[in-house]
Amino acid sequence: MTIMSIPRIQIEALDKRFETGDCEVIALQDANLSIAPAEFVTLVGASGCGKSTLLRIVGGLEPASSGTVSVDGKPISGPGIDRAMVFQHYSLYPWLTVTENIKFCRQLKMHRDVSTSSDVEAAGGRADALIRLMGLGHVMQAYPNQLSGGMQQRVAIARALMARPRILLMDEPFGALDAQTREVMHDLILHVSILEKTTLLFVTHDVEEAIYLAHRVVLMAPRPGRIEAIYEVPLPDHRDQDMKQTQEFLALKKQILAGIRATSGMQTDHDLLEQLGNAPAH
């Protein structure tokens, strides 16, 4: 991928500290990352490495302690219509149907703006297309409490895509889906990102998912949270599931998993495990 002169997202010297009583927790330290327009970047790493914190700061939902995050060269100061976010736990309006949830943000915009009948018709057509793409046609008039967790998350993804955001921020969005549906969603989100030239920043604990989706995989490390390494993914933009069995894919997966183990602080040394097994319980 060719990195353009002005990144879509620019993260520079980003720090985030949380005060907890007399203790200060450094969630992020000196994070630097440039993401190009239409680039797909995934964040992986052990728990507590600041992946979700970084995503929330880019989304404008969390202030940085120091450093800057810019979108198209302009520092962000809060949430914006250029960025949509899909959370790990689906967040739907329980009093709205599937269709109404998906159209909700667009309807808010139409109330603020002067919209023609053709604008309304186009928005309705996009909502219908997203409902079909997500496999929600049979539940379009259902309410969230009538849906499975996986279906609720598909509604949340469709709602995020409704406004054609330039940037889509996703925090483990496929964790509630079964393996088969997850693969379908992988191919769908890749297709949408290419078709609409969306820039994606995607948090996951699944290294295989991270590689399959991304142009680059960013490995983060904990204590303090930081960017440890960045891996280029040697796959074409148009992908299929068989690529997961290639030597290049498996070698990169092994390399990233080794990086996560090395930075997690968890020991798997056989001597330590044997000591644990021989140690008395009391």
N, C-alpha and C positions, 0 to 999 in steps of 0.2 A: 504494500500500500504506500502511496506517495503522501508524505506528510506536507500539508500546505503551510504557507508562511504564517498565517494566523490560525492557531489551533481552535477547534470548537470549544474545548475545555482546557484551561491552563491552570495547573495547581503548582504554587510556588511557596517553598519554605513553610508549609502548613503545619502548625502545631495546634493540638487540642488538649487542654488540661481540665480535669474535673476535681473540684474541691469536695472532699468527704470528711467533714469534721476537721481534725488536725492533719489529715493526710491529703496529699495531692497525687492524683493518678494521671500519668501521662498517657493519654489514649492514642495520640499521634505525635510524632516528632519529625520535623524537617521532611515532610512528604513533598515530592516534586514529580509531576507527571503531566505530559502533554498528550492530548487526545485529538486526533484529526477529525474533520467533518466526515460523517458516515463510517467512522471506525467503530468496531465492536471490541471492547476491552472487558475482560473478566478479572475479578479480584478473588484470590484464594489465600488461605492461610489458616493457622490454628486459631481456635477461639480466643478472643481477647486481643486480636492484633489490630483492631480498628477499622475493619472493612466496612461495617454498617455505619460507623461514625463518619468515615470519609464520604460515604454515599449521601448521608443526611446533610453534611456541610455543602456538598455540591448542589443538593436540592434546595438549599436555603432554609432548611428546617432546624439547623443547629449552627450557632455562630462559631467561627474559628477563634482560638485564643490569640494567634498571630499568624502571619502569612496571608496569602490571597488566593482566591479562586475566581477566575474570569471565564466568561462565556463570550466567544467572538470578540475578545479583546476588552470587554467591559466587566469590571469587578461586580460580583453579585452581592446583593444586600438582603436577600430574602427569596422566598419562592417566586417563580415566574411562569408565565404561560408557555415559555420556550422549553420548560422542563416538566416532564410527567414522571410520577413515581409509583411503582408497584411494590407494596410492602410484603414482608414475609407472611404476615397474617392478613388475609383479605379484609378489606375495610369497605363494606358496602352499606348503603342506606337501607335499613330493614323495612321501611315503609314504602319503598319503591320496588317495582317489578324489575326483572332482568333488563328489559328494554329501556325502562325509565332510568335505571342506574347508569346504563351505557350512555344515554343521551344527556345525562344531567349536566355535566360541565359545559357541553355545547349549548344547552338551553340557557345556562347562566350568561354565557357570552352573548347570545342573541338578545337577551333582555337588556344588556348593557349597550350593544351596538344597534345600528339601524340595519335591519336585515330584510332582504327582499324575499318574495315567495320562492324564487329559484334557489336562494341560499338555504332556506328551510328544507326544500326538496332534496338538495344535494346532501345535506346533513343526514336526512332520513335515509337516503340511499346508502350512505357510508355506514350508518348504524346497522342497517339490514345486512350489509355485506360482512361486517364484523361478526354479527350474530351467527351467520352461516359458517364463516371461517372457523369460529370457535366451537362449532358443533352444538349451539345452544338453541336452535330453531324450535325444538320440541318443548323448551321450558321458557320461552321468551316472555310469557305472562306470569311466570312463577315469582314468588318472593324468596329472598335469600335463605330464610329458615326452611324452605322446602327443597333446597339444593344440597348436594354433597359438598365437602370442602374443596374438592378439585374443581367442581363446576363453579363455585363461588370465586375461586381464583381466576378462572377463565373469564368470568364477567369483569373482574377487576382489571385484567390485562386489556380486554376490549375497551373498557372505559378510558384507560390510559392512552390507547391508540386513537381514540375517537377524534381528538383535536389535532392530529398529525404533529405531535411535538417534534422539535428538532433534536431534543435529547430525551432519551428514555432511561430512567434509573430503576434498576430492578434488584430487590433484596431477597434472594433465594425464592423466586416466584413459583418455582415448579416443585418445591419440596413436598407439597400436599398431593401431588399427582402420582398415579401408578406409573410403572416403568414404561408401558406401552404408550400411554397418553403423553408422558413426558417427551418421548422421542418425537411424537407428532408435533408437539408444541415447539420443540427445538427447530424443526424444519420450518414451521410456520413463522416463528420470530425471525429466523434468518431470511426467509423470503420477504417478509414485510420490511426488514431493515434495508435490504438491497433495493427493493421497489421504491421505498419512500426516502431513501438516503438518510435514515435515522442514525444518530450517534448513540451508542449504547454503552452504559457502564453497569456491570452485572456482577452481583455478589453471589458466590456459591461455595459450598464445601465439597462439591463433587468435581474432582479434577478432570474426569472424562468429559463432563458437561462443559467445564471451563474451556478445554482445548477445542472441542467440537464447535463451539459457538464463536470463538474469538479470533480476531486478527493477532492480538497479543494477550498473554496471561501475565498478570501482575501478582507476584508472590509477596505477601505481607507477613511480617514477623511481630510477635508480641514482646512486651516488657522492655522498652516502650514500643507502642505500635509504630511500625515504619515500613517503608517499601524496601524489601530485601533484594529482589531481582525481578527482571522483566524478560519474558520469553516470547520470541516471535513464533507464530504458529505456521508451519510449512504446509498449509492446505489452501486450495483455491477458494474464492468467494462462494462458489456454488458447490455445495457439499452433499454427501449422502452417507448413510449409516455405515456402509462397508469401509469407509475410510478409517473407522476406529480400529480396524484390524491391521492397518499398514504398519511397517517397521518404524516409519517416522513418527506416527502417532504414539505407538507404544513406547518408543524411546523417550519422547518428550514427557509422557505421563510418568514414566519411571523417574525421570530427572526432577520433575516438580514434586512428586511424592517424597523423594529423598530430601528435597529442600524444606518441605513442611515438617518432616520428622526432625531435621537438624535444627530447626528454629523453634520447635514447639516446647522444648525443655523437658519432654517426657522421655524417660530412659527405657530402652528395650534390651539393654545389655544382658546376656544370658547369666553372667555371674550375679548381677543384681537381682534378677528374677529368682535365681536359686537361693540367694540369701533371704528373699522374701518368703519363699516356700519353707525354709528351715527355721525362720524366726518364730518364737513362741507367741501365742495369741495374747497372753497376759504378761 
